Amino acid sequence: MIRRDYLKASAGECGILLSGLMEEQFDRYAGLLVEWNQKMNLTAITEPDEIVVKHFVDSLAPLALFSLPEGARVIDVGTGAGFPGIPWKIARPDLELTLLDSLNKRVGFLREVLSQLGLPGEAVHARAEEGGRRPEYRERFDVATARAVANLTVLAEYCLPYVKVGGYFAALKSGQVEEELAQAKGAIRLLGGKCRNVISYTLPDGSGRSLILIEKISHLSPKFPRSSAQMAKKPLIG
């Protein structure tokens, strides 16, 4: 399906080393993505080399930019077709992975991928704001991540409820984020977080990316997260 040498070289450019088994798992993942995409909307990116860079390497690159503890418990919020969570699990089998998505059909796809690739992990069907209120997920994770187009103010309210004190929300964003981050700082503070680092980097195809690392420094107020309707109507401003 994909050119494994291209995957290995592209990942290597970002500081990620892949074993032969990992290359096989990514190849199978790409095949499942294209196969399932014919019957449900998973991605507009289906050309093999674009899958490698725009999905796989885009997901993997942040792993070389911050330290994820051995055996860390990670949740990918609004994971969609499994990005970045499944690539993280392939490259870091030690991670304890939970994938959360609001569409049951996508959750079915995610479970099939985990099964076919032999990856232990949990795929949960829930809206992000609902999952963040469940006791088994609320403030239980070392890292919550999202590769989403949502504004950081909203994304923080979706993701920080999952992060335990001392853990991190790792937001994968496109391009420059300074203005968006400035607007979100009040919300991040209200949600018990503090921005610790913003790392800008470039993918092998020249696309600009930013990784925003937000530490959870205090417990979350019971009033958060609010419903998606409330978030849209009255964004947090701090």
Backbone as JSON, one array per atom type, in Angstrom:
{
  "sequence": "MIRRDYLKASAGECGILLSGLMEEQFDRYAGLLVEWNQKMNLTAITEPDEIVVKHFVDSLAPLALFSLPEGARVIDVGTGAGFPGIPWKIARPDLELTLLDSLNKRVGFLREVLSQLGLPGEAVHARAEEGGRRPEYRERFDVATARAVANLTVLAEYCLPYVKVGGYFAALKSGQVEEELAQAKGAIRLLGGKCRNVISYTLPDGSGRSLILIEKISHLSPKFPRSSAQMAKKPLIG",
  "N": [[0.83, -1.22, 0.0], [1.71, 1.41, 1.02], [4.86, 3.14, 0.46], [7.34, 1.76, 2.13], [10.0, 2.45, 2.56], [9.93, 5.17, 2.09], [8.26, 6.02, 4.15], [9.9, 5.32, 6.36], [12.16, 6.95, 5.93], [10.99, 9.51, 5.94], [9.86, 9.66, 8.5], [12.22, 9.42, 9.91], [13.47, 11.84, 9.29], [12.15, 13.48, 11.04], [13.08, 12.65, 13.41], [12.17, 10.19, 14.34], [12.49, 6.79, 14.77], [11.72, 3.83, 13.12], [10.87, 0.41, 13.44], [11.02, -2.7, 11.54], [8.65, -4.15, 12.02], [6.96, -2.08, 12.88], [6.81, -0.58, 10.52], [5.4, -2.42, 8.94], [2.98, -2.44, 10.35], [2.08, 0.2, 9.98], [1.75, 0.11, 7.21], [-0.36, -1.73, 6.97], [-2.3, -0.33, 8.37], [-2.68, 1.88, 6.68], [-3.82, 0.56, 4.49], [-6.24, -0.37, 5.6], [-7.41, 2.06, 6.2], [-7.91, 3.21, 3.67], [-9.54, 1.22, 2.59], [-11.82, 1.15, 4.35], [-12.61, 3.74, 4.04], [-14.01, 3.8, 1.71], [-16.56, 3.13, 2.35], [-17.35, 4.76, 4.39], [-16.95, 8.12, 5.66], [-13.81, 8.87, 6.32], [-11.39, 10.14, 5.69], [-10.05, 12.66, 3.5], [-7.69, 12.29, 2.38], [-6.08, 10.04, 0.51], [-4.1, 9.16, -1.16], [-1.15, 7.25, -1.32], [1.54, 8.32, -0.63], [0.82, 10.77, 0.44], [-0.73, 9.99, 2.61], [1.3, 8.93, 4.17], [2.88, 11.25, 4.87], [1.03, 13.35, 5.6], [-0.71, 12.19, 7.41], [0.56, 10.01, 8.92], [3.36, 10.76, 9.51], [2.9, 13.37, 10.3], [1.47, 12.87, 12.62], [3.37, 11.47, 14.11], [5.65, 13.14, 14.47], [5.55, 14.95, 16.8], [6.32, 13.24, 18.88], [9.05, 13.24, 19.05], [9.55, 15.65, 20.15], [8.75, 16.14, 22.73], [8.83, 14.74, 26.06], [7.47, 11.68, 26.7], [6.49, 9.78, 29.36], [7.56, 6.42, 30.18], [5.15, 3.94, 29.68], [3.03, 5.73, 29.86], [-0.29, 6.97, 30.34], [-2.48, 7.67, 27.82], [-4.85, 9.71, 26.15], [-6.59, 10.2, 23.16], [-8.42, 12.69, 22.0], [-11.4, 13.11, 20.25], [-10.55, 11.61, 18.04], [-11.06, 10.76, 15.41], [-10.05, 9.19, 12.53], [-8.09, 7.99, 13.95], [-5.85, 9.54, 14.5], [-3.67, 11.59, 16.4], [-3.32, 9.21, 17.81], [-3.15, 6.33, 17.19], [-0.79, 6.1, 15.5], [1.04, 6.98, 17.5], [0.87, 4.85, 19.33], [1.79, 2.73, 17.78], [4.48, 3.48, 17.35], [5.29, 3.76, 19.96], [4.86, 1.29, 21.78], [4.61, 0.89, 24.49], [2.86, 2.73, 25.55], [-0.27, 3.41, 27.14], [-3.18, 3.38, 25.62], [-6.1, 5.29, 24.91], [-8.72, 5.85, 22.71], [-10.97, 8.29, 21.7], [-14.08, 9.05, 20.31], [-16.9, 10.68, 18.77], [-18.5, 9.47, 16.91], [-20.05, 6.5, 16.25], [-19.59, 4.71, 14.14], [-17.0, 5.34, 13.35], [-15.65, 4.58, 15.64], [-15.99, 1.83, 15.47], [-14.33, 1.33, 13.26], [-11.84, 2.08, 14.38], [-11.53, 0.16, 16.39], [-11.29, -2.11, 14.82], [-8.88, -1.56, 13.49], [-7.05, -1.53, 15.68], [-7.31, -4.21, 16.46], [-6.51, -5.62, 14.1], [-3.88, -4.77, 13.85], [-2.77, -5.74, 16.1], [-2.66, -4.27, 18.47], [-2.92, -3.39, 21.79], [-5.52, -1.52, 23.28], [-8.06, 0.99, 23.92], [-11.13, 1.89, 22.49], [-13.44, 4.4, 22.57], [-16.83, 5.31, 22.49], [-18.06, 8.39, 22.61], [-19.1, 11.77, 23.18], [-16.76, 14.46, 23.39], [-17.07, 16.27, 25.55], [-18.79, 14.85, 27.17], [-17.39, 12.5, 27.86], [-15.38, 13.66, 29.38], [-16.6, 14.11, 31.78], [-17.05, 11.7, 32.92], [-16.31, 9.57, 35.62], [-14.35, 7.57, 35.32], [-12.65, 8.52, 33.42], [-12.11, 11.21, 33.92], [-9.62, 13.46, 34.73], [-7.63, 11.46, 34.68], [-5.52, 10.85, 33.05], [-2.12, 10.84, 31.83], [-1.41, 12.23, 29.58], [-3.38, 14.11, 27.37], [-4.35, 14.36, 24.03], [-4.89, 16.04, 20.89], [-5.51, 16.34, 17.48], [-6.68, 18.64, 15.91], [-8.94, 20.93, 14.2], [-10.33, 22.68, 15.7], [-10.75, 25.71, 17.6], [-8.28, 26.74, 19.98], [-9.2, 27.57, 22.51], [-11.69, 26.28, 22.8], [-10.83, 23.66, 22.38], [-9.15, 23.24, 24.58], [-11.04, 23.17, 26.65], [-12.35, 20.86, 26.02], [-10.29, 18.94, 26.3], [-8.55, 19.28, 28.62], [-10.05, 18.42, 30.92], [-9.56, 15.67, 31.02], [-6.98, 15.33, 31.88], [-4.66, 14.53, 34.38], [-3.48, 16.17, 37.38], [-0.32, 17.55, 36.96], [0.05, 16.29, 34.59], [-0.16, 16.56, 30.93], [-1.68, 18.46, 28.3], [-1.39, 17.98, 24.97], [-1.46, 19.75, 22.17], [-1.87, 19.49, 18.74], [-1.25, 21.56, 16.15], [-1.79, 23.45, 13.1], [0.56, 25.52, 11.43], [1.18, 28.95, 12.48], [0.56, 29.92, 15.84], [0.4, 31.9, 17.72], [-1.43, 34.09, 18.12], [-3.85, 32.73, 18.51], [-3.22, 31.26, 20.81], [-2.77, 33.33, 22.64], [-5.36, 34.34, 22.89], [-6.52, 32.18, 24.15], [-5.4, 31.89, 26.66], [-6.62, 32.78, 29.06], [-8.79, 31.03, 29.3], [-7.42, 28.6, 29.5], [-6.18, 28.94, 31.97], [-8.45, 29.06, 33.68], [-9.24, 26.46, 33.44], [-7.44, 25.04, 34.86], [-4.92, 24.85, 33.78], [-1.6, 25.54, 32.4], [0.33, 27.07, 29.96], [3.26, 25.6, 28.88], [5.09, 25.3, 26.83], [5.68, 26.1, 23.39], [6.24, 24.67, 20.37], [7.54, 25.08, 17.27], [7.67, 23.53, 14.09], [8.65, 21.77, 11.06], [7.19, 19.72, 8.6], [8.28, 16.98, 6.45], [7.28, 17.65, 3.91], [7.3, 20.35, 3.88], [5.27, 21.65, 5.23], [4.11, 23.79, 7.81], [4.0, 23.33, 11.33], [2.76, 23.33, 14.73], [3.36, 22.49, 18.1], [1.65, 22.58, 21.04], [2.17, 22.64, 24.41], [0.51, 22.11, 27.32], [0.47, 22.26, 30.71], [-1.24, 20.59, 33.34], [-2.0, 22.12, 36.2], [-3.64, 22.39, 38.39], [-6.6, 21.07, 40.02], [-9.67, 20.54, 38.25], [-12.54, 22.66, 38.08], [-15.82, 21.55, 39.04], [-17.75, 22.49, 37.28], [-16.86, 22.35, 34.72], [-16.18, 20.13, 31.95], [-18.3, 22.28, 29.95], [-21.39, 22.02, 28.06], [-21.27, 21.46, 24.48], [-22.81, 23.31, 23.14], [-22.92, 25.43, 24.98], [-20.25, 26.1, 25.05], [-19.89, 27.08, 22.45], [-21.66, 29.22, 22.46], [-20.81, 30.87, 24.55], [-17.73, 31.39, 24.79], [-14.89, 30.62, 26.85], [-13.16, 33.21, 28.5], [-11.61, 33.95, 30.58]],
  "CA": [[0.0, 0.0, 0.0], [2.59, 2.58, 1.09], [6.29, 2.88, 0.28], [7.88, 1.7, 3.5], [11.26, 3.2, 2.62], [9.56, 6.58, 2.18], [7.79, 6.21, 5.53], [11.05, 5.26, 7.28], [12.99, 8.14, 5.71], [10.24, 10.7, 6.35], [9.81, 9.65, 9.96], [13.59, 9.67, 10.38], [13.73, 13.29, 9.2], [11.54, 14.11, 12.22], [13.69, 12.08, 14.62], [11.45, 9.0, 14.77], [13.03, 5.57, 14.18], [10.71, 2.79, 13.05], [11.33, -0.96, 13.18], [10.33, -3.37, 10.45], [7.29, -4.45, 12.46], [6.21, -0.82, 12.87], [6.53, -0.26, 9.11], [4.33, -3.33, 8.52], [1.74, -1.99, 10.98], [1.65, 1.41, 9.27], [1.28, -0.31, 5.89], [-1.68, -2.33, 7.16], [-3.17, 0.77, 8.78], [-3.02, 2.64, 5.46], [-4.73, -0.25, 3.71], [-7.55, -0.35, 6.26], [-7.95, 3.42, 6.07], [-8.44, 3.36, 2.31], [-10.64, 0.26, 2.43], [-13.0, 1.6, 5.1], [-13.0, 5.06, 3.55], [-14.93, 3.61, 0.6], [-17.92, 2.95, 2.86], [-17.66, 5.81, 5.35], [-16.05, 9.26, 5.49], [-12.72, 8.9, 7.3], [-10.35, 11.09, 5.3], [-9.97, 13.08, 2.1], [-6.32, 11.99, 1.96], [-6.04, 8.61, 0.22], [-2.91, 8.86, -1.97], [-0.23, 6.64, -0.36], [2.6, 9.19, -0.11], [0.18, 11.8, 1.26], [-1.06, 9.33, 3.88], [2.56, 8.83, 4.93], [3.33, 12.53, 5.44], [-0.02, 14.18, 6.18], [-1.33, 11.49, 8.53], [1.47, 9.25, 9.78], [4.5, 11.56, 10.0], [2.29, 14.5, 11.02], [1.13, 12.38, 13.96], [4.56, 10.98, 14.82], [6.69, 14.16, 14.72], [5.6, 15.47, 18.16], [6.94, 12.3, 19.83], [10.46, 13.59, 19.17], [9.65, 17.02, 20.64], [8.52, 16.19, 24.17], [9.09, 13.47, 26.71], [6.33, 10.91, 27.18], [7.03, 8.77, 30.27], [7.32, 5.02, 29.89], [3.86, 3.46, 30.16], [2.1, 6.84, 30.1], [-1.68, 6.77, 29.94], [-2.73, 8.71, 26.82], [-6.15, 9.72, 25.48], [-6.7, 10.99, 21.94], [-9.79, 13.21, 22.07], [-11.87, 13.41, 18.9], [-9.47, 11.01, 17.26], [-11.39, 10.57, 14.0], [-9.53, 7.94, 11.97], [-7.04, 7.46, 14.82], [-4.65, 10.39, 14.5], [-2.37, 10.92, 16.31], [-3.2, 8.16, 18.81], [-2.67, 5.02, 16.72], [0.65, 6.2, 15.21], [1.8, 7.01, 18.75], [0.88, 3.51, 19.89], [2.67, 1.9, 16.95], [5.87, 3.88, 17.61], [5.54, 3.62, 21.4], [3.95, 0.24, 22.23], [4.47, 0.93, 25.94], [1.81, 3.66, 25.95], [-1.61, 2.88, 27.4], [-3.92, 4.26, 24.72], [-7.55, 5.37, 24.78], [-9.17, 6.65, 21.58], [-12.34, 8.71, 21.96], [-14.71, 9.72, 19.18], [-18.34, 10.83, 18.95], [-19.23, 8.74, 15.87], [-19.92, 5.07, 16.54], [-19.01, 4.03, 12.99], [-15.55, 5.52, 13.41], [-15.16, 3.75, 16.74], [-15.89, 0.49, 14.91], [-13.1, 1.3, 12.46], [-10.69, 2.13, 15.28], [-11.4, -1.16, 17.04], [-10.79, -3.04, 13.8], [-7.45, -1.27, 13.29], [-6.31, -2.02, 16.85], [-7.31, -5.67, 16.4], [-5.72, -6.09, 12.96], [-2.47, -4.44, 14.07], [-2.31, -6.37, 17.34], [-2.33, -3.2, 19.42], [-3.83, -3.21, 22.92], [-6.01, -0.15, 23.4], [-9.49, 1.15, 24.13], [-11.81, 2.86, 21.64], [-14.63, 4.78, 23.33], [-17.82, 6.12, 21.79], [-18.6, 9.44, 23.48], [-18.73, 13.15, 22.87], [-15.61, 14.84, 24.22], [-17.49, 16.89, 26.81], [-19.43, 13.83, 28.0], [-16.33, 11.66, 28.4], [-14.63, 14.4, 30.39], [-17.34, 14.11, 33.05], [-17.11, 10.34, 33.44], [-15.28, 9.39, 36.66], [-13.25, 6.68, 34.9], [-11.76, 9.25, 32.51], [-11.85, 12.58, 34.37], [-8.33, 13.68, 35.38], [-7.02, 10.14, 34.85], [-4.51, 10.6, 32.01], [-0.86, 11.58, 31.84], [-1.43, 13.12, 28.41], [-4.49, 14.15, 26.42], [-3.88, 14.99, 22.8], [-5.88, 16.24, 19.84], [-5.03, 16.92, 16.22], [-8.0, 19.13, 15.5], [-9.0, 22.29, 13.69], [-11.07, 23.51, 16.65], [-10.01, 26.77, 18.27], [-7.61, 26.24, 21.18], [-10.04, 27.84, 23.67], [-12.65, 25.17, 22.87], [-10.07, 22.41, 22.48], [-8.69, 23.12, 25.96], [-12.16, 22.77, 27.5], [-12.6, 19.45, 25.71], [-9.19, 18.02, 26.61], [-7.96, 19.39, 29.96], [-10.73, 17.61, 31.94], [-9.04, 14.31, 31.07], [-5.58, 15.32, 32.31], [-4.43, 14.58, 35.83], [-2.56, 17.23, 37.8], [1.04, 17.16, 36.62], [0.06, 15.79, 33.23], [-0.12, 17.55, 29.86], [-2.49, 18.48, 27.08], [-0.53, 18.22, 23.82], [-2.3, 20.14, 21.04], [-1.18, 19.52, 17.46], [-1.9, 22.61, 15.36], [-1.14, 23.86, 11.86], [1.07, 26.87, 11.28], [1.46, 29.84, 13.6], [-0.51, 29.8, 16.84], [0.59, 32.9, 18.78], [-2.67, 34.83, 18.38], [-4.82, 31.78, 19.06], [-2.8, 30.95, 22.17], [-3.02, 34.52, 23.47], [-6.8, 34.4, 23.16], [-6.93, 31.02, 24.94], [-4.69, 31.79, 27.94], [-7.56, 32.91, 30.17], [-9.53, 29.77, 29.38], [-6.5, 27.57, 29.98], [-6.03, 29.17, 33.41], [-9.7, 28.65, 34.33], [-9.35, 25.0, 33.36], [-6.38, 24.44, 35.68], [-3.73, 24.62, 32.98], [-0.62, 26.6, 32.15], [1.13, 26.76, 28.78], [4.67, 25.43, 29.22], [5.98, 25.39, 25.66], [5.15, 26.06, 22.03], [7.34, 24.24, 19.52], [7.22, 25.13, 15.84], [8.5, 22.6, 13.32], [8.24, 21.62, 9.66], [7.11, 18.36, 8.1], [9.13, 16.78, 5.27], [6.72, 18.29, 2.71], [7.4, 21.8, 4.04], [4.13, 22.19, 5.99], [4.42, 24.28, 9.14], [3.21, 22.79, 12.42], [3.08, 23.78, 16.09], [2.96, 21.65, 19.21], [1.41, 23.38, 22.23], [2.19, 21.8, 25.6], [-0.17, 22.77, 28.43], [0.52, 21.45, 31.92], [-2.37, 20.67, 34.28], [-1.36, 22.48, 37.46], [-4.61, 22.33, 39.5], [-7.79, 20.3, 39.71], [-10.68, 21.23, 37.46], [-13.83, 22.96, 38.7], [-16.89, 20.62, 38.61], [-18.63, 23.06, 36.24], [-16.26, 22.11, 33.41], [-16.49, 20.89, 30.74], [-19.69, 22.61, 29.67], [-21.88, 21.42, 26.83], [-20.71, 22.08, 23.27], [-23.63, 24.48, 22.84], [-22.48, 26.51, 25.87], [-18.91, 26.52, 24.6], [-20.05, 27.88, 21.24], [-22.4, 30.45, 22.76], [-20.07, 31.72, 25.48], [-16.37, 30.88, 24.96], [-14.18, 31.07, 28.05], [-12.19, 34.28, 28.24], [-10.75, 34.11, 31.76]],
  "C": [[0.87, 1.27, 0.0], [4.03, 2.16, 0.81], [6.95, 2.93, 1.65], [9.2, 2.46, 3.62], [10.99, 4.7, 2.75], [9.05, 6.92, 3.58], [8.97, 6.27, 6.49], [11.9, 6.52, 7.16], [12.28, 9.39, 6.21], [10.13, 10.8, 7.86], [11.18, 9.96, 10.54], [13.96, 11.13, 10.32], [13.19, 14.02, 10.42], [12.07, 13.51, 13.52], [13.0, 10.85, 15.15], [12.01, 7.79, 14.02], [11.98, 4.48, 14.25], [11.35, 1.44, 12.75], [10.58, -1.54, 11.99], [8.89, -3.71, 10.79], [6.42, -3.19, 12.42], [5.87, -0.41, 11.44], [5.39, -1.13, 8.59], [2.98, -2.87, 9.09], [1.21, -0.72, 10.31], [1.11, 1.06, 7.88], [-0.12, -0.89, 5.99], [-2.7, -1.26, 7.54], [-3.62, 1.57, 7.57], [-4.02, 1.87, 4.61], [-6.14, -0.25, 4.29], [-8.21, 1.01, 6.12], [-8.6, 3.61, 4.71], [-9.63, 2.45, 2.08], [-11.92, 0.74, 3.1], [-13.5, 2.95, 4.61], [-13.97, 4.96, 2.37], [-16.37, 3.47, 1.07], [-18.3, 3.96, 3.93], [-16.6, 6.91, 5.23], [-15.03, 9.31, 6.62], [-11.69, 9.98, 6.98], [-10.49, 11.46, 3.83], [-8.6, 12.76, 1.52], [-6.21, 10.48, 1.76], [-4.85, 8.2, -0.65], [-1.81, 8.39, -1.02], [0.84, 7.57, 0.22], [2.02, 10.31, 0.76], [-0.26, 11.22, 2.61], [0.18, 9.28, 4.77], [2.89, 10.14, 5.63], [2.22, 13.22, 6.22], [-0.78, 13.51, 7.32], [-0.29, 10.87, 9.46], [2.59, 10.11, 10.36], [3.99, 12.79, 10.77], [1.94, 14.1, 12.45], [2.38, 12.05, 14.77], [5.52, 12.08, 15.26], [6.71, 14.68, 16.16], [6.27, 14.54, 19.17], [8.42, 12.59, 20.03], [10.66, 14.94, 19.84], [9.34, 17.17, 22.12], [8.62, 14.8, 24.76], [7.8, 12.85, 27.24], [6.87, 9.81, 28.08], [6.71, 7.35, 29.82], [5.98, 4.59, 30.49], [2.83, 4.54, 30.4], [0.7, 6.48, 29.6], [-2.09, 7.96, 29.07], [-4.16, 8.58, 26.29], [-6.1, 10.67, 24.29], [-8.16, 11.41, 21.81], [-10.26, 13.65, 20.69], [-10.93, 12.86, 17.86], [-9.78, 10.81, 15.79], [-10.95, 9.22, 13.5], [-8.34, 7.41, 12.76], [-5.77, 8.27, 14.9], [-4.72, 11.45, 15.58], [-2.25, 9.64, 17.13], [-2.63, 6.84, 18.3], [-1.22, 5.08, 16.27], [1.52, 6.27, 16.47], [1.95, 5.61, 19.33], [1.78, 2.57, 19.1], [4.13, 2.2, 17.29], [6.28, 3.7, 19.07], [4.57, 2.58, 21.97], [3.72, 0.24, 23.74], [3.33, 1.82, 26.41], [0.49, 2.94, 26.17], [-2.6, 3.82, 26.72], [-5.43, 4.12, 24.84], [-7.87, 6.31, 23.62], [-10.63, 7.0, 21.81], [-12.88, 9.46, 20.75], [-16.23, 9.69, 19.34], [-19.16, 10.03, 17.94], [-18.98, 7.24, 16.02], [-19.29, 4.3, 15.38], [-17.49, 4.16, 12.99], [-14.95, 4.68, 14.52], [-15.03, 2.29, 16.29], [-14.64, 0.32, 14.06], [-11.87, 1.25, 13.36], [-10.46, 0.79, 15.96], [-10.86, -2.19, 16.06], [-9.29, -2.81, 13.56], [-6.62, -1.81, 14.45], [-6.21, -3.55, 16.81], [-6.39, -6.19, 15.3], [-4.22, -5.86, 13.16], [-1.9, -5.07, 15.34], [-1.92, -5.38, 18.41], [-3.35, -3.19, 20.56], [-4.26, -1.76, 23.0], [-7.52, -0.14, 23.52], [-10.02, 2.2, 23.16], [-13.18, 3.13, 22.24], [-15.54, 5.65, 22.47], [-18.42, 7.12, 22.76], [-18.23, 10.8, 22.9], [-17.64, 13.57, 23.84], [-16.03, 15.4, 25.56], [-18.19, 15.89, 27.74], [-18.36, 12.93, 28.65], [-15.56, 12.34, 29.51], [-15.33, 14.5, 31.73], [-17.43, 12.71, 33.67], [-15.98, 10.11, 34.44], [-14.1, 8.53, 36.2], [-12.28, 7.37, 33.96], [-11.35, 10.63, 33.03], [-10.56, 12.65, 35.19], [-7.6, 12.37, 35.68], [-5.81, 9.91, 33.93], [-3.26, 11.44, 32.2], [-0.83, 12.6, 30.71], [-2.76, 12.99, 27.69], [-3.97, 14.86, 25.18], [-5.05, 15.14, 21.83], [-5.18, 16.86, 18.64], [-6.29, 17.44, 15.53], [-7.94, 20.57, 15.03], [-9.75, 23.22, 14.64], [-10.16, 24.56, 17.27], [-9.47, 26.26, 19.61], [-8.43, 26.48, 22.45], [-11.04, 26.7, 23.87], [-11.93, 23.85, 23.09], [-9.58, 22.17, 23.91], [-9.81, 22.66, 26.89], [-12.56, 21.32, 27.23], [-11.56, 18.53, 26.34], [-8.65, 18.09, 28.04], [-8.73, 18.61, 31.04], [-10.21, 16.18, 32.06], [-7.68, 14.21, 31.76], [-5.47, 15.4, 33.82], [-3.47, 15.71, 36.15], [-1.12, 16.74, 37.62], [1.18, 16.59, 35.23], [-0.02, 16.92, 32.22], [-1.23, 17.35, 28.83], [-1.55, 18.87, 25.95], [-1.4, 18.49, 22.61], [-1.46, 20.23, 19.78], [-1.93, 20.49, 16.54], [-1.1, 22.91, 14.09], [-0.63, 25.29, 11.97], [1.31, 27.63, 12.56], [0.27, 29.89, 14.55], [-0.48, 30.91, 17.9], [-0.71, 33.63, 19.13], [-3.73, 33.93, 19.03], [-4.49, 31.45, 20.52], [-3.04, 32.12, 23.11], [-4.49, 34.63, 23.84], [-7.26, 33.3, 24.11], [-6.34, 31.0, 26.35], [-5.61, 31.9, 29.15], [-8.35, 31.64, 30.39], [-8.66, 28.67, 29.95], [-6.31, 27.71, 31.49], [-7.27, 28.72, 34.18], [-9.84, 27.14, 34.4], [-8.22, 24.29, 34.09], [-5.08, 24.2, 34.93], [-2.79, 25.8, 32.89], [0.23, 26.18, 30.95], [2.61, 26.73, 29.15], [5.6, 25.6, 28.02], [5.17, 25.39, 24.38], [6.32, 25.77, 21.11], [6.87, 24.27, 18.07], [8.18, 24.23, 15.08], [7.92, 22.47, 11.92], [8.23, 20.15, 9.28], [7.97, 18.22, 6.85], [8.59, 17.42, 3.99], [6.72, 19.81, 2.8], [6.27, 22.43, 4.82], [4.56, 22.6, 7.39], [3.47, 23.72, 10.18], [3.64, 23.41, 13.75], [2.56, 22.77, 17.09], [2.85, 22.54, 20.45], [1.31, 22.44, 23.42], [1.65, 22.58, 26.79], [-0.16, 21.84, 29.64], [-0.74, 21.66, 32.76], [-1.77, 20.94, 35.67], [-2.33, 22.49, 38.65], [-5.85, 21.59, 39.05], [-8.85, 21.19, 39.04], [-11.94, 21.49, 38.26], [-14.89, 21.99, 38.18], [-17.76, 21.18, 37.48], [-18.08, 22.88, 34.83], [-16.07, 20.61, 33.19], [-17.98, 21.18, 30.61], [-20.15, 21.88, 28.41], [-21.27, 22.14, 25.63], [-21.5, 23.33, 22.88], [-23.22, 25.68, 23.69], [-21.11, 27.02, 25.45], [-19.01, 27.44, 23.38], [-20.69, 29.24, 21.53], [-21.58, 31.41, 23.6], [-18.67, 31.15, 25.71], [-15.73, 31.44, 26.23], [-13.17, 32.17, 27.69], [-11.31, 34.56, 29.44], [-10.99, 35.4, 32.5]]
}
